[in-house]
Amino acid sequence: MRYFLEQGPHQEIPLQVEMDFIRNYIELEKMRIRHPVKTTIEVDEDIANIKIPPMLLIPLVENVLSTGLIKEEKIIILP
């Protein structure tokens, strides 16, 4: 919730900030998922500071987690 309140008003944020939130969000969701899931989130240093609109990638991750598209035990998110 804090992320939405702090970052939502901004037009753009660094990609790394969005990915840090996604990492935390996935860790929280892992508690809800019935089977073990391993995630890897890597952000190349060359693109970590690229500016993107806040909450741009979050709906994609939420969709994967909420619709049960997780069939494998490993998720790799590559921005």
VOPAGU-2260 file (C-alpha; in pm, 1 decimal, decimal comma):
REM VOPAGU-2260
SITE   aa  ch    i         X         Y         Z
SITE  MET   A    0       0,0       0,0       0,0
SITE  ARG   A    1     282,6     236,3      81,4
SITE  TYR   A    2     428,5     185,9    -265,8
SITE  PHE   A    3     104,7     298,5    -428,8
SITE  LEU   A    4      79,3     605,7    -209,7
SITE  GLU   A    5     443,8     708,0    -248,5
SITE  GLN   A    6     508,4     620,4    -612,3
SITE  GLY   A    7     161,3     658,0    -763,3
SITE  PRO   A    8     170,0    1038,9    -788,9
SITE  HIS   A    9     501,7    1033,8    -979,2
SITE  GLN   A   10     499,4    1038,5   -1358,1
SITE  GLU   A   11     807,2     815,7   -1377,5
SITE  ILE   A   12    1020,0     608,2   -1141,0
SITE  PRO   A   13    1340,9     405,7   -1186,8
SITE  LEU   A   14    1286,3      51,7   -1311,7
SITE  GLN   A   15    1477,1     -76,0   -1007,2
SITE  VAL   A   16    1216,4      75,0    -772,0
SITE  GLU   A   17     935,7    -104,7    -957,3
SITE  MET   A   18    1127,1    -431,7    -956,5
SITE  ASP   A   19    1201,1    -402,3    -583,4
SITE  PHE   A   20     829,4    -369,6    -518,3
SITE  ILE   A   21     754,3    -665,7    -744,6
SITE  ARG   A   22    1013,3    -872,8    -559,5
SITE  ASN   A   23     845,3    -789,4    -226,7
SITE  TYR   A   24     499,3    -851,3    -371,5
SITE  ILE   A   25     598,4   -1196,2    -496,6
SITE  GLU   A   26     750,9   -1287,3    -160,7
SITE  LEU   A   27     421,1   -1196,4       4,9
SITE  GLU   A   28     221,6   -1395,3    -252,2
SITE  LYS   A   29     442,9   -1700,4    -200,5
SITE  MET   A   30     283,0   -1736,0     140,9
SITE  ARG   A   31     -54,8   -1776,0     -28,7
SITE  ILE   A   32      49,8   -2012,3    -309,1
SITE  ARG   A   33       1,9   -2379,5    -220,8
SITE  HIS   A   34     305,8   -2517,7    -398,2
SITE  PRO   A   35     664,7   -2393,2    -366,4
SITE  VAL   A   36     766,9   -2137,0    -626,3
SITE  LYS   A   37    1116,2   -2011,2    -688,9
SITE  THR   A   38    1151,7   -1664,4    -838,0
SITE  THR   A   39    1446,7   -1483,9    -983,4
SITE  ILE   A   40    1437,3   -1114,6   -1059,0
SITE  GLU   A   41    1743,4    -966,1   -1219,4
SITE  VAL   A   42    1777,4    -608,2   -1334,3
SITE  ASP   A   43    2080,9    -531,5   -1545,1
SITE  GLU   A   44    2272,4    -233,3   -1411,4
SITE  ASP   A   45    2254,2     -70,5   -1753,4
SITE  ILE   A   46    1876,1     -40,1   -1735,5
SITE  ALA   A   47    1815,1     -18,0   -1359,2
SITE  ASN   A   48    1773,5     359,5   -1371,3
SITE  ILE   A   49    1555,2     376,9   -1681,1
SITE  LYS   A   50    1239,9     569,3   -1594,2
SITE  ILE   A   51     902,8     398,0   -1635,5
SITE  PRO   A   52     551,4     490,7   -1523,2
SITE  PRO   A   53     484,2     360,9   -1171,3
SITE  MET   A   54     285,4      37,8   -1148,9
SITE  LEU   A   55     347,7     -41,8   -1516,2
SITE  LEU   A   56     464,4    -399,5   -1460,9
SITE  ILE   A   57     267,9    -487,5   -1150,1
SITE  PRO   A   58     -56,2    -585,7   -1332,3
SITE  LEU   A   59     138,5    -839,9   -1537,4
SITE  VAL   A   60     280,4   -1005,8   -1227,6
SITE  GLU   A   61     -54,3    -994,4   -1048,8
SITE  ASN   A   62    -218,4   -1158,7   -1347,7
SITE  VAL   A   63      29,1   -1444,2   -1352,0
SITE  LEU   A   64     -12,7   -1504,6    -980,1
SITE  SER   A   65    -388,1   -1457,9    -954,9
SITE  THR   A   66    -496,1   -1656,2   -1260,1
SITE  GLY   A   67    -291,1   -1958,5   -1172,8
SITE  LEU   A   68     -66,7   -1941,0   -1475,8
SITE  ILE   A   69     211,4   -2073,3   -1257,9
SITE  LYS   A   70     254,2   -2430,7   -1373,0
SITE  GLU   A   71     624,1   -2456,9   -1305,4
SITE  GLU   A   72     814,9   -2418,5    -983,6
SITE  LYS   A   73    1034,6   -2142,5   -1124,4
SITE  ILE   A   74     941,6   -1795,6   -1244,8
SITE  ILE   A   75    1191,9   -1570,7   -1416,9
SITE  ILE   A   76    1104,4   -1206,1   -1469,6
SITE  LEU   A   77    1333,4   -1029,7   -1710,2
SITE  PRO   A   78    1257,7    -663,1   -1765,5
